Amino acid sequence: PLFRLLSAAGVERPNVHMQNVEALLPAPDCDNPFAAVRSFRHFPTQYCSYTNGKSFGVLAAAGLRSHGPHHFRSAATCGGGGAGSLDLPAGVAVVLHYESATYAKWRTKYLELARRHGDAPEVLSRVPFAFYRQSLSSARKLLHAEAEVRL
């Protein structure tokens, strides 16, 4: 079914989109989430984070370019022209998303984000996921504690 759907997308629908599902870790101390995970959340309203899915771009579409990190547009679909997107059914393709699957991954990701965005409340207020807001807040506290230790 995937090949048939991709072949049928055509240049008039340069954005072939699939949704994501979120991995449920079997335990907080899971060492190898890619081997251990056996189930996924499939209701986006229950995800801890990331609900946007990802897209394939139809390379034959004239003027193909990214439209943010999750979609593609073409010369024909910019400015509202054409439907532009083919949504793949979940039974055909999904993105398997493993949000910060280990503490080390979480720490690296959120410390980097906290360093980049600092303590700006306007940044935190725009973050749509409670898990991300709580993680950024915790990472900022870690950075402040590390700075205190260095003094």
Buried (B, 14 or more C-beta within 10 A) or exposed (E): EEEEBBEEBEBBBBBBBBBBBBBEBEEEEBEEBEEEBEEBBEEBEEBBBBBBBBBBBBEEBEEBEEBEEBBBBBBBBEEEEBEBBBBBEEEBBBBEBBBBBBEEEBBEBBBEBBEEBEEEEEBBEEBEBEBBBEBBBBBBEEBEEEEEEEE
